[in-house]
Amino acid sequence: MDSRNDLVPASRSRRAIPASVIKIAFGRSANRCAFPDCAPVLLDNGVPLLEICHISAITAGGPRYSASLTESNGNSIDNVIILCPTHHRLVNKNVETFTIEELVRIREEHYERVQRALSVEQKHTTSSRLAKLLKLWHGERTNGNEEFWQQLFSDRPEAFSLALEGRAYTLSSKCYVGGKSFANTGGNVLDFLAQHSGNVALVEIKTPTTKLLAPQKYRGNVWAPSRELAGSTVQALEYRHSLISNLPTLAFQTPGLRAAQPMGVVIIGDLEQEEMSEDERRSFELYRTAFRDLKIMTYDELFGGIEMLVELLGD
């Protein structure tokens, strides 16, 4: 941080510091002076007046000069700090107080404050989005329009986070997963495809009002799955089979598509509203746990998990 540069325009004095280092430094500092509680002067456009400064001068005679520094090391991210002009002058005039170690400490503590603030802000944003999603669920729980739920999940893909076991993913809707005939007819179009960590999940949705079990027991204390539940599970498995069979062609057409071990997901029904007996619940659980590559989740389970997340984020 060479005091000779204090009054020189930044475009000239900081030319030796690479643009990439400047970008990283201002980003980590959140465009704020590293000194606690500093309120820098604002320019006419509302941007704070800040400078990127050397902690250890890279020229002999400068503040905190270290002969061991090369120009490359001296202009690295480890040797810079963001300060307002007032604090820049202060640290240069008081080098005994503001040593290299002290400035590094001030900078690192500032980075930590920024990260804490960003974490709180992100937590608030996430909590707010999930709370709004939860409100939609409570208001539309008896909505039997499949297109409504298709649009909701398209607009708010974070709703799938629990169904996908918390993985980070990229969501696409109405995806072709193969299956056309030689005459180029037919084909399988999936509700949602979630790409995550080198794999995919194929998501098929019904509605919360879709019945999970047949209206009459099959035999004794055994209940069969409803036509919609059986049909959607077979459909999801068919999509999975089609994707695997057509993967070379689909991957060629969609660079980046990877499906090492695709998982099928069906979101359907509302266990709480269906009010199953013990026999019915046992039949349902036996049915959905019998699949190796398919996960069946009900809407009340999905949004019940979201409600727990909202409560945790609100703590």
Secondary structure, DSSP 8 states (H G I E B T S, - for coil): --GGGTTS-HHHHTTTS-HHHHHHHHHHHTTS-SSTT----B-TTS-B--EEEESS-SSTTSTT--TT--HHHHTSGGGEEEE-HHHHHHHHH-TTTS-HHHHHHHHHHHHHHHHHHHHHHHHHHHHHHHHHHHHHHHHHTT---HHHHHHHHHH-GGGGTTTTTT---EEEEEEE-S-B-TTS-B--EEEEEEEETTEEEEEEE--TTS-SB-SS-SBTTB--B-HHHHHHHHHHHHHHHHHHHTHHHHHHHSTT---SS-EEEEE---HHHH---HHHHHHHHHHHTT-SSEEEE-HHHHHHHHHHHHHHHT-
